[in-house]
């Protein structure tokens, strides 16, 4: 097992999308595993991919099972996908950051339960191996339950990006009880290719796919699309685009491969809010092909513009929010932290509770977290935070005022209490 334990904490109360990791990274060469199980890859940084090593990928997994990739950073990986999962089962990528990559994740011919959640991707670039536009995540020719691309952030800055589909599902099948889920992602920026776009389901068929609760701003030539297949759902998505040379239409419903794969059926399109201006300056809310009008009875309703949707549907800062405190961090306190053990030192197996240089409450715990492990922070008998701990390092990203706080860590069936004084 490859396991590098580093700083990580999930604070869903404050940050729903993107990575919550605020720790350091250890530089690493590219990694490749074949027919390996029960792997954790954590706290590593991959940069400047080498095409002569594993095709220029940072992490390659061939027929691996039960893999976790978390708290890693990928920079300047432009030859191939930063992470390739082929014939995989039970693979989770979470709290990772990708910058200037051709593709963050490519899943091929996999068997189920591959999840890409709470990650951040910035600037999808042209592939150096083929000159094609980059894509954030693609699930290709994969089948089974448990696929998820959810709660991620994708930001493509103008002049620094060259995208096709930010999220694409190609010739893949979920199950009736566990469809492929594309949920709660934030996408800003795309193009300038004329085939670029935000989210595409049913690319060359497939089935049991859902894209819901996603927010897209200026994602490319199109916004969201169903391109074929059956049992597809687009709902509760918000899509905005201003006029740009490559903008065409916000919503596309078509079956591009009907002659080869058959007619679509069980297509649901509901409660999407779209305000899209095409390259000509005309309103380009939706385009529905004739072969889809028969299977989407409410297609006229789907074509109605919602002028209330503006670029402000996304916050100004979407990338790197976990490392950007809400207020300017104070200078490090002149007195040492109340906790006598500096972070990372041995404390006899007990949790280490301390105040970091940004005046945040932190917990380090190197023991197993198979039992319910949590941190509770209270003041004057009132509980202010109660969060689960499932990693070595916890940063509580809640801003507390000056005063004395009681910090209780519940670990392995035991209780560890600490008093901290915030200046």
C-alpha positions in Angstrom: 0.0 0.0 0.0 1.3 3.4 -0.9 0.1 5.8 1.7 1.4 9.3 2.4 -0.5 10.8 5.3 -0.9 14.6 5.0 -3.2 17.4 5.8 -6.8 17.0 4.9 -10.3 17.9 6.2 -13.8 18.0 4.8 -15.8 21.0 5.9 -19.1 20.7 4.0 -20.7 23.3 6.2 -18.6 26.0 4.6 -17.4 24.7 1.3 -19.7 22.6 -0.8 -17.7 22.5 -4.0 -14.0 22.0 -4.6 -11.1 20.8 -2.5 -10.9 21.3 1.2 -7.2 20.4 1.5 -4.9 23.1 2.9 -1.8 21.1 3.6 1.6 20.6 1.9 2.6 18.2 -0.9 5.6 15.9 -1.5 6.9 16.0 -5.1 6.5 12.6 -6.8 7.4 11.0 -10.1 4.7 9.4 -12.1 3.0 6.4 -10.6 1.7 3.3 -12.4 -0.1 0.3 -10.8 -1.4 -2.8 -12.5 -3.6 -5.4 -10.9 -3.1 -3.9 -7.5 -5.8 -3.5 -4.7 -6.2 -1.5 -1.6 -4.0 1.5 -2.5 -4.0 5.0 -1.0 -2.1 7.7 -2.9 -2.1 10.9 -0.7 -0.3 14.2 -0.3 1.7 14.0 -3.5 2.5 16.6 -6.2 3.0 15.7 -9.9 4.3 18.3 -12.2 5.7 18.7 -15.8 4.7 15.3 -17.2 7.3 13.3 -19.1 5.9 11.7 -22.3 8.5 8.9 -22.1 7.2 7.8 -18.7 3.7 6.1 -18.6 2.6 8.1 -21.7 2.9 11.4 -19.8 0.3 10.5 -17.3 0.8 11.3 -13.6 -1.1 8.3 -12.2 -2.1 5.2 -14.3 -4.2 2.5 -12.8 -4.7 -0.7 -14.8 -7.3 -3.1 -13.5 -6.9 -1.9 -9.9 -9.5 -2.1 -7.1 -10.2 -0.2 -3.9 -8.0 2.8 -4.6 -8.2 6.3 -3.0 -6.3 9.3 -4.5 -6.7 12.3 -2.2 -5.0 15.5 -1.3 -2.8 15.5 -4.4 -1.8 18.2 -6.9 -1.3 17.9 -10.6 0.4 20.7 -12.6 1.4 21.0 -16.2 0.3 17.5 -17.2 -0.5 18.2 -20.8 0.6 15.0 -22.7 -2.3 12.8 -21.5 -4.8 12.5 -18.7 -3.4 13.3 -15.3 -5.2 10.2 -14.0 -6.1 7.2 -16.0 -8.4 4.5 -14.6 -8.8 1.5 -16.9 -10.9 -1.5 -16.0 -11.1 -0.1 -12.5 -13.4 -0.9 -9.6 -14.0 1.2 -6.4 -11.7 4.1 -7.2 -12.2 7.5 -5.5 -10.4 10.8 -6.4 -11.1 13.5 -3.9 -9.7 16.8 -2.6 -7.2 17.1 -5.4 -6.1 20.1 -7.5 -5.4 20.1 -11.2 -3.8 23.1 -13.0 -2.9 23.3 -16.7 -3.8 19.7 -17.6 -5.0 18.1 -20.8 -7.5 16.0 -18.8 -8.0 15.6 -15.1 -9.4 12.1 -15.2 -10.2 9.6 -17.9 -12.1 6.4 -16.9 -12.1 3.6 -19.5 -13.8 0.3 -19.6 -14.3 0.3 -15.9 -16.6 -1.8 -13.8 -18.2 0.6 -11.3 -17.9 2.9 -8.3 -15.4 5.3 -9.7 -15.9 8.7 -8.1 -14.4 12.1 -8.8 -15.7 14.4 -6.0 -14.7 17.7 -4.4 -11.7 18.4 -6.7 -10.6 21.6 -8.4 -9.5 21.9 -12.0 -8.0 25.0 -13.5 -7.2 25.5 -17.2 -7.8 22.6 -19.5 -5.2 22.8 -22.2 -4.5 21.4 -25.7 -3.1 17.9 -25.6 0.5 17.9 -26.6 0.2 14.3 -28.0 -2.7 15.0 -30.4 -3.5 18.7 -30.4 -7.0 18.1 -29.3 -8.9 20.3 -26.8 -8.7 19.3 -23.2 -11.5 17.8 -21.1 -12.0 17.8 -17.3 -13.5 14.3 -16.7 -14.5 11.7 -19.2 -16.2 8.4 -18.4 -15.8 6.2 -21.5 -17.1 2.7 -22.3 -17.7 2.0 -18.7 -20.6 0.2 -17.0 -22.0 -0.5 -13.6 -23.1 1.3 -10.5 -21.6 4.1 -8.4 -20.1 6.5 -11.0 -20.0 10.1 -9.7 -18.6 13.4 -10.9 -19.9 15.6 -8.2 -19.2 18.8 -6.2 -16.1 19.8 -8.3 -14.9 23.1 -9.5 -13.7 23.7 -13.1 -12.4 27.1 -14.1 -10.9 27.9 -17.5 -9.4 31.3 -17.8 -9.7 33.1 -21.2 -6.5 32.8 -23.2 -5.2 30.0 -21.0 -7.5 27.2 -22.0 -8.4 25.0 -25.0 -11.4 22.8 -24.1 -13.8 20.3 -25.7 -16.2 18.8 -23.1 -15.6 19.8 -19.5 -17.5 16.7 -18.3 -18.4 13.9 -20.8 -20.0 10.5 -20.6 -19.2 8.4 -23.6 -20.9 5.1 -24.5 -21.3 4.2 -20.8 -24.1 2.7 -18.7 -25.1 3.2 -15.1 -27.8 1.0 -13.6 -31.5 1.8 -12.8 -30.7 1.9 -9.1 -27.4 3.7 -9.4 -27.2 5.9 -12.5 -24.0 7.8 -13.5 -24.3 11.0 -11.5 -23.0 14.4 -12.6 -24.1 16.5 -9.7 -23.4 19.9 -8.1 -20.4 20.9 -10.2 -19.4 24.5 -10.8 -18.0 25.2 -14.3 -16.8 28.6 -15.4 -15.1 29.2 -18.7 -14.5 27.2 -21.9 -13.9 27.4 -25.6 -12.6 28.7 -27.9 -13.2 25.5 -30.0 -16.5 25.3 -31.9 -17.2 21.9 -30.4 -16.5 22.9 -26.8 -19.0 22.7 -24.0 -20.0 22.0 -20.5 -21.6 18.7 -19.8 -22.6 16.0 -22.3 -24.5 12.8 -21.6 -25.2 10.0 -23.9 -22.3 10.7 -26.2 -22.5 7.7 -28.6 -25.4 6.2 -26.6 -25.4 4.8 -23.2 -28.0 4.7 -20.4 -28.9 5.7 -16.9 -27.1 9.0 -16.6 -28.2 12.1 -14.6 -26.8 15.7 -14.6 -28.4 17.8 -12.0 -27.8 20.8 -9.8 -24.8 22.0 -11.9 -24.0 25.6 -12.5 -22.3 26.7 -15.7 -21.1 30.1 -16.8 -19.6 30.6 -20.3 -18.6 26.9 -20.7 -18.1 27.0 -24.4 -20.1 26.4 -27.7 -22.9 24.6 -25.8 -23.9 24.4 -22.2 -25.5 21.1 -21.4 -26.4 18.3 -23.8 -28.0 14.9 -24.2 -26.5 13.4 -27.3 -28.4 10.0 -27.4 -29.0 6.9 -25.4 -31.9 6.2 -23.1 -32.9 6.9 -19.5 -31.1 10.2 -19.4 -32.0 13.2 -17.2 -31.1 16.9 -17.2 -32.6 18.8 -14.3 -32.2 21.7 -12.0 -29.1 23.0 -13.8 -28.3 26.7 -14.3 -26.6 27.8 -17.4 -25.4 31.3 -18.5 -23.3 32.5 -21.4 -22.5 35.9 -22.8 -22.0 36.5 -26.5 -18.6 35.1 -27.6 -17.3 34.1 -31.1 -17.9 30.4 -30.3 -21.2 30.5 -28.3 -24.1 28.7 -29.9 -26.8 27.2 -27.7 -27.3 26.6 -24.0 -29.2 23.2 -24.2 -28.9 20.5 -26.9 -31.2 17.5 -27.1 -30.4 15.2 -30.0 -29.7 11.6 -30.8 -26.7 11.8 -33.1 -26.4 8.0 -33.4 -30.0 6.9 -33.8 -29.3 5.1 -37.1 -26.5 3.0 -35.4 -27.8 2.6 -31.9 -31.6 3.1 -32.0 -34.0 5.7 -30.8 -33.8 7.4 -27.4 -36.5 6.9 -24.8 -37.1 7.9 -21.1 -35.5 11.3 -21.5 -36.3 13.8 -18.7 -35.5 17.5 -19.1 -36.9 19.6 -16.3 -36.3 22.8 -14.2 -33.2 23.9 -16.0 -32.7 27.7 -16.1 -30.8 29.0 -19.1 -29.8 32.4 -20.3 -27.6 32.0 -23.4 -26.5 34.5 -26.1 -25.1 33.0 -29.3 -22.2 34.4 -31.3 -24.6 36.3 -33.5 -26.1 38.1 -30.5 -29.4 36.2 -30.7 -30.9 34.3 -27.8 -29.7 30.7 -28.0 -31.6 28.9 -25.2 -32.0 25.5 -26.7 -31.9 23.3 -29.8 -33.9 20.1 -30.0 -33.6 17.7 -32.9 -36.6 16.2 -34.6 -35.8 12.7 -33.3 -35.9 14.1 -29.7 -39.1 16.1 -29.8 -41.1 12.8 -29.9 -39.5 11.6 -26.6 -39.3 14.9 -24.7 -42.9 16.1 -24.5 -42.0 19.3 -22.8 -39.3 20.3 -25.2 -41.0 23.7 -25.9 -40.9 24.5 -22.2 -37.2 23.6 -22.1 -36.6 26.2 -24.8 -37.8 29.2 -22.8 -35.1 31.7 -21.8 -34.7 32.6 -18.1 -33.3 36.2 -18.3 -32.8 36.3 -14.5 -29.8 33.9 -14.9 -26.6 36.0 -14.9 -22.9 35.3 -14.5 -23.4 36.0 -10.7 -24.9 32.5 -10.3 -21.3 31.6 -9.5 -19.3 33.4 -6.8 -16.4 35.5 -7.8 -13.9 33.1 -6.4 -14.5 29.4 -7.1 -11.0 28.0 -7.3 -8.8 27.6 -4.2 -11.5 28.8 -1.7 -10.3 26.5 1.1 -6.9 28.3 1.1 -8.5 31.7 1.0 -9.8 32.7 4.4 -12.9 34.9 4.5 -10.9 37.6 6.1 -7.2 38.5 5.9 -5.4 36.1 8.2 -3.9 37.8 11.2 -0.2 37.8 11.8 1.0 34.8 13.8 0.4 35.3 17.5 3.3 36.6 19.5 2.7 34.0 22.1 3.1 30.3 21.3 -0.1 28.3 20.7 -2.0 27.1 23.8 -1.3 23.5 22.9 2.2 22.5 24.2 2.8 20.1 21.3 3.7 21.7 18.0 1.9 20.1 15.0 3.4 16.8 13.9 5.2 16.0 17.2 4.4 12.9 19.2 1.8 13.1 21.8 1.7 9.6 23.1 -1.0 8.5 20.6 -3.4 11.3 21.7 -4.8 13.8 19.4 -2.8 17.0 19.0 -5.0 20.1 19.3 -3.4 23.5 18.5 -3.8 27.0 16.9 -2.1 27.5 13.6 -0.5 30.8 12.3 -3.9 31.8 10.8 -5.5 31.6 14.2 -7.4 28.5 13.2 -8.1 25.5 15.5 -6.4 22.4 14.2 -6.4 18.7 15.2 -3.7 16.1 14.3 -4.6 12.5 14.9 -2.4 9.7 13.5 -4.5 6.8 14.9 -7.0 4.7 13.0 -10.4 6.3 12.3 -12.4 3.2 11.8 -14.5 4.2 14.7 -16.5 7.4 14.6 -13.8 10.1 15.2 -15.0 13.7 15.6 -14.1 17.1 16.9 -16.5 19.2 18.9 -15.8 22.9 19.7 -17.8 24.7 22.3 -17.8 28.0 24.3 -19.7 28.7 27.4 -21.5 25.3 27.1 -22.7 26.0 23.6 -21.5 23.7 20.8 -20.3 25.7 17.8 -18.8 23.0 15.6 -19.3 19.2 15.5 -17.4 17.6 12.6 -16.2 14.2 11.6 -12.5 13.5 11.4 -11.4 11.0 8.8 -7.8 12.1 8.1 -4.6 12.9 9.9 -4.9 16.7 9.9 -8.1 18.7 10.5 -8.4 22.4 9.9 -11.6 23.8 11.3 -12.3 26.6 8.7 -14.8 28.4 10.9 -13.8 31.9 12.1 -13.9 32.2 15.9 -13.7 35.4 17.9 -11.2 35.9 20.8 -11.9 33.8 23.9 -11.5 30.5 25.5 -12.8 27.4 23.7 -13.3 23.8 24.8 -12.2 21.3 22.1 -13.3 17.7 22.5 -12.0 15.0 20.3 -13.9 11.7 20.3 -11.6 9.0 19.0 -11.5 5.2 19.2 -14.1 5.2 21.9 -12.2 7.7 24.0 -12.5 11.4 24.8 -9.6 14.0 24.7 -10.4 17.5 26.0 -8.3 20.6 25.4 -8.8 24.3 26.3 -7.6 26.8 23.7 -7.4 30.6 24.0 -7.8 32.5 20.8 -6.3 36.0 20.9 
